[in-house]
C-alpha cells in the first residue's frame, strides 16, 4: 500500500513539474528582440521563427516586403540625394519605400505573436512548493504548482 502511495506521489510531482515549464517568449523592446531579458541576434531570431510553420510564413512575408522597401530606398539615398536637382525624386523614392517597410514590420510582429502563442505558457505557475503541514490531529503534505 505504501509503495502505491509513493508511486502516485512521484507521478503527481513529475507531471506537475513538466506542466509548469514554459517556453521562452520573444519580446520586442525598442526595435530589438529579447528572450529571457537577453538580446538575441538576427540569426537566432530567424531560426526561432522558422521552427514554427505559420510563424515562418509570416517571417518570409516580412523579409520579402523589407527587401522590396530597401531595394527602392537605398538607391534613392545613395544616388539621388547627393545631387541637388534630384531631391523630389529622392523624396518620391522614400515615399514609395515607406509602406513596404511598415508592412514588413507588421508581418514581423505577426510572426512573433504566432511563435509566442505556440510556445507560450501552459497556464501553470513556474514556482513549485512542497510543504509538510502539521496540525494537532494529523500530518499532511501540500504541493502547490
C-alpha positions as CSV (number, residue, x, y, z in Angstrom):
1,X,0.0,0.0,0.0
2,X,2.8,2.4,0.9
3,X,4.5,1.7,-2.5
4,X,1.4,2.6,-4.3
5,X,1.0,5.9,-2.5
6,X,4.7,6.7,-3.0
7,X,4.5,5.9,-6.8
8,X,1.3,8.0,-7.0
9,X,3.0,11.0,-5.3
10,X,6.0,10.7,-7.6
11,X,3.8,10.7,-10.7
12,X,2.0,13.8,-9.5
13,X,5.3,15.6,-8.8
14,X,6.7,14.7,-12.2
15,X,3.5,15.6,-14.0
16,X,3.2,19.0,-12.3
17,X,6.9,19.7,-13.0
18,X,6.5,19.1,-16.7
19,X,3.3,21.0,-17.0
20,X,4.7,24.0,-15.1
21,X,7.5,24.5,-17.6
22,X,7.2,27.4,-20.0
23,X,9.0,28.1,-23.2
24,X,10.8,31.3,-23.8
25,X,8.8,34.2,-25.2
26,X,10.2,36.7,-27.8
27,X,9.8,40.3,-26.6
28,X,10.4,43.4,-28.7
29,X,11.9,46.4,-26.9
30,X,12.9,49.5,-28.9
31,X,13.4,47.6,-32.1
32,X,15.5,44.8,-30.6
33,X,14.5,41.2,-29.8
34,X,14.9,39.6,-26.4
35,X,14.4,36.2,-24.9
36,X,14.7,36.0,-21.1
37,X,15.9,39.6,-21.0
38,X,18.8,38.7,-23.2
39,X,19.1,40.3,-26.6
40,X,19.2,37.7,-29.4
41,X,20.9,38.0,-32.8
42,X,19.1,38.1,-36.1
43,X,20.2,34.5,-36.9
44,X,18.8,33.2,-33.6
45,X,15.6,35.1,-34.2
46,X,15.4,33.6,-37.7
47,X,15.9,30.1,-36.5
48,X,13.3,30.5,-33.7
49,X,10.7,31.9,-36.0
50,X,11.3,29.3,-38.7
51,X,10.8,26.5,-36.2
52,X,7.0,27.0,-36.4
53,X,5.5,26.8,-39.9
54,X,2.9,29.5,-39.5
55,X,5.4,31.8,-38.0
56,X,7.9,31.0,-40.8
57,X,5.3,32.0,-43.4
58,X,4.7,35.4,-41.8
59,X,8.5,35.9,-41.3
60,X,9.0,35.2,-45.0
61,X,6.4,37.8,-46.0
62,X,8.2,40.3,-43.7
63,X,11.5,39.6,-45.3
64,X,10.0,40.0,-48.8
65,X,8.4,43.3,-48.1
66,X,11.5,44.5,-46.3
67,X,13.7,43.6,-49.3
68,X,11.4,45.4,-51.7
69,X,11.4,48.5,-49.5
70,X,15.2,48.6,-49.1
71,X,15.7,47.9,-52.9
72,X,13.7,51.1,-53.6
73,X,15.1,53.2,-50.7
74,X,18.8,52.5,-50.8
75,X,19.4,53.7,-54.4
76,X,17.4,56.9,-53.8
77,X,19.6,57.7,-50.8
78,X,22.9,56.8,-52.4
79,X,22.4,58.1,-55.9
80,X,19.7,60.8,-55.8
81,X,20.2,62.6,-52.5
82,X,23.8,63.9,-53.2
83,X,22.6,65.6,-56.4
84,X,20.8,68.8,-55.7
85,X,18.3,68.7,-58.6
86,X,17.1,65.2,-57.7
87,X,15.6,65.9,-54.3
88,X,12.0,65.5,-55.4
89,X,12.9,62.1,-57.0
90,X,14.6,61.0,-53.7
91,X,11.6,62.0,-51.7
92,X,9.4,60.1,-54.1
93,X,11.5,57.0,-53.7
94,X,11.4,57.3,-49.9
95,X,7.6,57.8,-50.1
96,X,7.3,54.6,-52.2
97,X,9.6,52.6,-49.9
98,X,7.9,53.5,-46.6
99,X,4.7,51.4,-47.0
100,X,6.8,48.3,-47.7
101,X,8.9,48.8,-44.6
102,X,5.7,49.4,-42.5
103,X,4.1,46.2,-43.9
104,X,7.3,44.3,-43.2
105,X,7.2,45.4,-39.6
106,X,3.6,44.4,-39.3
107,X,4.3,40.9,-40.6
108,X,7.4,40.5,-38.3
109,X,5.3,41.3,-35.3
110,X,2.6,38.9,-36.5
111,X,5.3,36.2,-36.8
112,X,6.5,36.8,-33.3
113,X,2.9,36.7,-31.9
114,X,2.3,33.4,-33.7
115,X,5.6,32.0,-32.3
116,X,4.8,33.2,-28.8
117,X,1.2,31.7,-28.9
118,X,2.6,28.3,-30.0
119,X,5.4,28.3,-27.4
120,X,3.6,30.1,-24.6
121,X,2.9,29.3,-21.0
122,X,0.9,26.3,-20.2
123,X,-1.2,28.1,-17.7
124,X,0.7,26.7,-14.7
125,X,3.0,28.7,-12.4
126,X,6.8,28.4,-12.5
127,X,7.1,28.0,-8.8
128,X,6.7,24.6,-7.2
129,X,6.2,24.4,-3.5
130,X,6.2,21.3,-1.3
131,X,5.2,21.8,2.3
132,X,4.6,19.4,5.2
133,X,1.6,20.6,7.2
134,X,1.5,19.7,10.9
135,X,-1.8,20.1,12.8
136,X,-2.8,18.9,16.3
137,X,-4.6,15.8,14.9
138,X,-2.7,14.9,11.7
139,X,0.2,15.4,9.3
140,X,-0.3,16.4,5.7
141,X,1.7,17.2,2.5
142,X,0.8,20.3,0.5
143,X,2.1,20.5,-3.1
144,X,1.4,23.8,-4.9
145,X,2.1,24.4,-8.6
